[in-house]
Structures are given as structure tokens and as C-alpha cells.
Amino acid sequence: MAEIIRMPKLGFDMAEGTLVRWVRQVGEPIQKGDILAEIETDKATVEVEASVSGVVLQHLVDQGAVVPVNTPIAVIGQPGESVAEPAIPAAKPGPAEAPRPASPATATQEVGVESAEAAPSVAEQPIKASPLARRLALEHHLDLKAIVGSGPGGRIVRRDIEKVLAATQAVPAPAVAPAAPPVSTYTPLPSPAPADTVVATSKLRQAIGRRLLEAKQTIPHFYVTHEYRMDSLIELRQRINAYLPEAEKVSINDFIVKAVALTLRRFPNLNAALRDNEIIQFGHVNVGVAVTVPGGLLTVVVRDADQKPLRQISSEVKAMAARAREGKVKPEDVEGSTFSTSNLGMYDVDEFIAIINPPEAAILAIGSAKQAPVVENGALQIGWRMKATLSVDHRISDGAEAAQFLQALAEYLEHPLRLLI
């Protein structure tokens, strides 16, 4: 029996996505788990996998169409199988196109480039380019129309963008005659001054802005900071990594994710969300980890982090972070977090506060682990210290519970062998 493939919903606030490219064409065989299409959401470019094996019988929307979630986009079945085409909503026109009656055949040929350019006309064919190539071209202000693709069917891929950038950088700068010595000690500023630069915000940046504005306006935040002794954890990490290959070494953040997950088991009110007048305390502990990506950040999700060993957490975070930076996240990579963490320790940050990721109850902001002068047993010495700040929704919890959570977290971070048992 034929299977309808629908536009997936990635996150509770996603309403629509752009179908960037069909990976499998009508008539081609496809196996369950194979990539059927690439879609672009507010968060990232995501690959849609086939849920069944068979043959692609129909494409129900065109490349470039903006499609509401749960809308049928394709049909997979057996060769020769006839199916009645399901009724689907009209595809949404792009922002630069005047509204008109839309259908799969006349949907706006928007190709998912995050820019303020008008979408090409219906008669034009969308430029074949990978999501990563589009992102690199946008960052470096390159015109995809002027680039020859070396991928399948002339598709522009990452190496084509890098080739253009390398050629641009290889052109020597024109020689500049030395400036005449000044007649006085006054040095004028460059003239004329550089022109203002207008940068179009990406869909990801717009989504971040909408969600965090809503969070700050509707969630009554409060903040509690705790300083942790990190000497034992840093020593244990060094000992563990001495036995691991470079690609498998664990990070301080891996320890923190595991410690947070175990602590949340003892504080279910912080592993929760508010729905109307009810607090939903989640049975699973799915810890979100904020990852920097071009143009913003994404939160990848370690599911059931309280039940996974440290090395598995480390491996999963590395893999999901790599996919996020390449623009190839899977739906399960970014869905379903019940508590989030944001770590700026690698940027030499003492401490900061983070905005809650709705609908979660709290988020932990982690600073750098640094050597500092500390007093131990009345004596001054050098020790490793790290500050972390918990942001909490005051509708769900209170200061005392937040402080107790941070104290309980210290039992794992300051005695890290507990994380390995």
C-alpha cells in the first residue's frame, strides 16, 4: 500500500518549511532510511528520510515551495501502483512574490537561500546547490549564478565555493604608493569613511529572535549562580583521555551534561514544562546542548542522558554538532529537549546568564574552568574553579529549589567518579 510522506514538524514552534531539493526523483527506487528530500526550516537544512521502501511514485510539491507542516509532499509505493493524489494546501508564495493562487505546479521557486533577494520567476529553474554551498556563498557574498558546479547534474557543492574563494584570495592586492609624510602631527582619518553595510538576517537568526523575545517577555526569569571546584574533574578527564584516541577524547562539557542529567532525576520540577495551569514533569531526561553554527546556534539533544555512559554522550554530541554545522541535522537531533545547557567556557568567559528555551523550565549557563587563588583550610593556594548560572521559570520553581539543584550538581562535578559508576 502506498505511503504518504509529509512535511515533518521540527520543534513545537515550526509552522512550515521550504522544500529545497528532491534527492530521489519519481520512478527511482528508495529504501527505508534513504534520503528523499532536503527541507529548510527556521533552524537548519534537514534531510527527510523515507519511512518505507519502494519506488517514488509522486512528488506532490515543487522544489522551492514553502509547505505547512504535516502537508503531504510525496508518495512512495510499489512499481505501477496507482494512488489517488491527496488533497494538499496551496504552497505559500515567497516574500518577494505577489500573492496569487498557488498549487504544486505554480509554487514560488524559492531555493532556500537565506537572503533578501526576490525569488526567481516560475519560468526559471532553481539553482542546484547543496545547503552548505548556499550558506558559504551567502556568507562570502558570492553569486551562485556565476559559479559552475562540479557535483552530480552540475550541482554546486562546497569544493566549488572554496575554489572560487581560493582564486579570489590568490589575486595580489594592487600596489599602493607610500603616503607622503604628514606636514604636521595631525593624522586624518581615512576618507571617505566606509559605507554602511546592510546584512539580511537569516531564517535561523529570525527564529532565534522570535523565540527569545517571547521567552523574555512571557517567562519570569530568575537566576542563581554557583562556583564549583573542578580540580578532581580536570584530573580525571586527563587520566581518561590518556587512554583514548584524539577523536574520542571527552570534554569537560560531556561531564557536565552527564552530571546535569543525573541531578535532574532528583529535581523533576526542573525537568519540566508549564502547560496552562499544569506542570508536566517529563519522564525522560533529554539534555539540550547549545551548538554554534553559521549565523546563530542550534540546540542538539542528548536523549536519556542520565542513562548513557560518558563516552556515548561525548560521541553523540560530536556527531550531532558536526551535522548541525554542516546543515544536515536530523529531526531527532534537535527535537525533544527537556532541559538545556549553554557552555561558553571555551571562550574564556567567567560567567553569563542564558535565556530559557521554551517550553522548558530552566537552562544552565556554564563559564570557563580557570585556575584561581582560593582559600582551603585557612591556607591560600591555587585551584580550578568554574561558575555556572541557572536561569529558572519562576512560575514553575523558586530560588530555594534552584539553589538546592546547584548544590546537588556539585556532588557530581566535584566528585566525578560518581559519573562513571
N, C-alpha and C positions, 0 to 999 in steps of 0.2 A: 504494500500500500504506500502511495506517495506520501512524503513527509514535507510539511511546510516549514521553512526556515524563516525566523522572524528577527527583526532588529532587536538586539539584546539591550537590556537595561543595565547600565553600569553605574551603580550608586543610586541612592534614593532620590537625588535631585535631577537626574538625567531625564530630559523630555524628548530628545531627538538626536540623531546622528547623521553624518554625511557619508554616503557610500562612495568611498574614494576609488576603489578598483575591484573589478571581478578577477579573482585569481584563477578560477575554473570557469570555462565557457560552457554554453549549452551544448549538450551532447557528450561532454567529457566524463569519463568515469571518475568516481571520487570515493575514498574510503572514510569511514568514521574517524574523526580526528584530523583529517586533512584540512588545509586552509581553503575556505571557499571565497572569502572576500576580505577586503580591508575597509574598516569604517573609522571615521574620525569623530571623536566626541569632544566635549569641552576639556577633557582631561588628557587625552592621548589618542594616538592612532592604534587601533586594536584589530587583531586578526580574528575573524569569525570562523570557527571550526564547524565542519559538517557533523551533525548529530547522528547520521545514519550513513550506511554505504549504499552505493547505487550509481546512478547517472544524473547529471544536472539536466533536468527536464525544462526548466524555465527560469529566466531572470525576470522578476516582477517589477524591478525599478532600474533605472539607468544609472550609470556612473555619474557622480556629481550630485545626485538627488539628495535633498535633506529629508529624512524619513523619521516620523514619530516612532518611539519605542513600541515594541510588540507588533509592528506592522509586518505582514508577510513580505519577504524580499526575494525568496527563491523557492523552487520546488525540486526535491530530489526523489527519484523513484527508480523503477526498473525500465530497461530499454523498451520503447514502444508503448509504455503505459500512458494512457490518456487521463488527464485530470481537468476538472473544471477550475478555471482561474478564479482564485478567491478575490472577493471584493476588498480593495485596499484604498485607504485615504489618499487624497491627492498629495503629491510631494510638495514640500514647501518651497516657494521661489527664493532664490538668493537675495541678499540685502540690496544688491545693485540693480536688480531687475524689477520692472514694474509688475505689480500683481496681475496675474491672468489665470484663467482656468488651467489647472495643471493635471498632468497624467504621467504615467511612467515614460511615455514616448516624448513628452514635451517638458520634462522636469528640467530645471536650471542646470546647466552643465558646469556647475561649480566643482572644482577639483580638489578642494580641501586645503589650499594654501592659506596660511594664516596671515592675510594681508588685507588692505583696504581696497584692492583693485576690484573693478567691476568684473562679474562673471562673464565668460565668453558667450557669444551668441549660440543659439541652438544649432546653427549650421557648422560651427567649429567643433573639432574633435578635442577632447581633453588631452592635455599633455601627459604622456606616460612618464611617470617618475615615482620612485619609491618614497615613502613617507620621510625617511631620513634625508634623502636628497632634497626634498622640498624644504625641510627645516633648515638645512645648511644653506640652501640658496637664499632663503628669506633672511637668515642671519647676516649673510655677506652681501646682500643686495644684488644678487645675480638674477638675470632674466633667463628663465628656463627655456624660453623660445629660442634663445641664441645658443643653446648647448646641444650637442649631438650625443645621444645616448648610446652606450655600448652594451646595455642589457638586452634581454630577450625582447624581440619585436621593437628594438630601438628605444627601450625604456631607459630613462636617465637614472643612474644609480650613484652611490656615494663616490666611487672612484672617478666618475666624470666630473663631479663638483670639485673634488680635490685636485684633479688635473688642471681645471681652469684656475683655481686659486694658486696652484704652484706656478703656473705660467704668468699670472699677474704679479706674483711676488718676485719672479725672476727678472722682470723688466727693471733695469737700473734707473734710479732716480736721476732726473736731469741735473747736470752740474749747476751749482749756484755760485755766482761770483761773490767773493768775500765782501762783506759790507764795509763801506767807508768808515773810518774811525769817527766816532762822535766828536762834534765840536764842543760839547760840554759834557758834564757828568750826568745829564738827564738822558735816560734811555726810554724812547717812546714805546708804547705798547704796539703789538702787531696791528697793522691797518691794511685792509678793513678787518673788523672782528669776524670770526666765523659766523656763518648763518645759523639760525635756529634749525634744529633737526626735529622733525615730526616722526615719531615711531608708532606705527599701528600696533595696538595691543593684540596679543594672540588670543585665541579662544580659551586657552588654558589660563592666561592671566585674567581674562574677563571672568571666568568661572571662579577663580580664587577670590577675586574682588567681591563678587556677589555673595559667595558663601561666608566669607569672613566678615563682611559688613553686616550680614544678617546675624551672624553669631555674636558680634559685639553689641548690636542693637537690641537683641532679644534675649540673650543669655546673661544673667547677673553673675559675672566672674568674680572670684576672689582667689588670692594667691598665697601660697605658703612655701618658704624656701628652707632647705636643709643642707648642711655640709657633711660630706661623707669622707671617712678615712679610706683611702684607696691603696694603701701600701700592700696589703695582702693580695688584693685582686690583681694588681700590676705584676707582682712577683709570680703569682700562679699563672697568669697569662704568658709570661715569658717562659716558664717551665713547660707549659703545654705546647707552645709554638716551636720550641726547640725540637720537637718530635714530628712536626707537621711540614709538608711541602709548602712552598710560598703561596700557592693558590688556595690552600686550605687553612691558612692561619686564622685564628679567631681574633676578633676585635674587642675592645672594651665595650662597645655598643652591644655586641652579642651577649655578653654577660648581663648587661643592663636589661635587655629585652627578656631574658630568662628570669631575672630577679623580679622584674615588674609583674610578669605573668604569675609567678608563684605568690607574690604579695596580693595580687588581685583576688586570688582564691580565698584569701582571708578577709577581703573587703569587697563583697559582691555589690555593695551600694555604689562603688566607683566603677564597676564593670557593668554599667547600666545606661539606660536612656529614659527620658521622660516622654510619655505619650498621654496627652490630655491630663487627667488627674491621677495617672498611674505611673509608677516607676517599674520599668521592665529590667530585672536583673538577669543578665544573659547567662545561659548555662555554659557556653563556650567562652574561652579567653582567647580572643583574636587580637593580637597586638599590632597596631599600625606603626610603621616606621617611615618618617618623612624622608624622601629622597630628592635631591636636587636634580632637575632635568633642564634642558634648554628652555628658557622662557618662564621658569617657575619651579614648582615642586609637585610631586605626587606622593601619596601615602600607600606604600605596599604593605601587605597584610600577612603576618605570620600566624597561621591558624593553629589553635590549640597549642599555643606556645608553652603553656605550663606543662604539657605532656611530652615535649620534644627535648632530646639531648642538645647540648650546647653546639656541637658540630653540625647537627642538622639545621638548627636555627641559622647558623652562620652561612651554610651552603645555600639555604633558601633565600636569605636576604641578598646575597651576592647575585644569585641568578635573577631574582625579580628586579633588583636595582639595574642590572645590565639591560634587561628588556625594557625597563622604563626609559633609560637614557637613549636607547635605540629607537624608541617609539613603537615598540612591539609588545606592549603589556598584554597579558591575557585577562579576561574578565575577573577570574578568581584572584589575580594578583592585587586588585585594587578594591575589591568588594568585601564587606562584612566585618570591618574592624569594630571592636567593642571598646577600645581604649587606644590612645595614640601617644607616640613619643616623638620628640624632635631634638636632635643632637647637633649642636654647633661646636662641640669640643674640638674638632679638627681645625677650627678657625681661630683658636686662641681667644675664646670668649669666656669671661669669668662666670657670668650668669645672664639669663634673659627670661622673659615670660612669653608663653605661646598662647595663641587664641584657640579655644576649644573647637574641635572638628565635629560639628553637629551631625547626628543627634547624640553624640557621646556625652558622658558626664564629666570627663576630665581629660587632661593632656599633661604629660611630663616634659619639661624643657630642661635639657642637660647641657651644662657648661664643660669647660676643659678640666682635665685632671692635671694639676700642677704641683710642683714642689714649692713648699712654703714654710716659713718659720712657724712652728707650733709648740705649744707647751704640753708636755707629757709628764705626769707625776711631779710637777713643780720644776721641771728642767726644760730649757729651751733646746729644741732640736729641729731637724729638717724632716718633713713628712709630705706624703702625697695627699692632696685634698681635692675634692670635686663638689661643686654646688649644683643642686637640681631644684627646680621650682615647679610645683604642682598648681595648675590652673583648674578650678573646680566650678561646676554649675551650682550656685547657692540654692537653687530650687530643689536639688537632689541631695546635697550633703552640706555639712558645716565644717567650720575650722578645726574643731577637735578631731573629727574623723580624718580629715586631710593630714593633720599633724601625726596622728597615730599610723596612718599609711606610710608616711615618710620614715617614721621610726622603725616600722616593721621592715621596710625596704633595706634599711641599714643592716639588719640581721643577715641578709644575703650578700650585700655588696661588701661589707666589712669582714664577713666570714665566708668567702666564696666557695670553699669546699662543699658547702651545702648545695650549691648549684650542680654539683657533679654526682650527688648521691641519688 
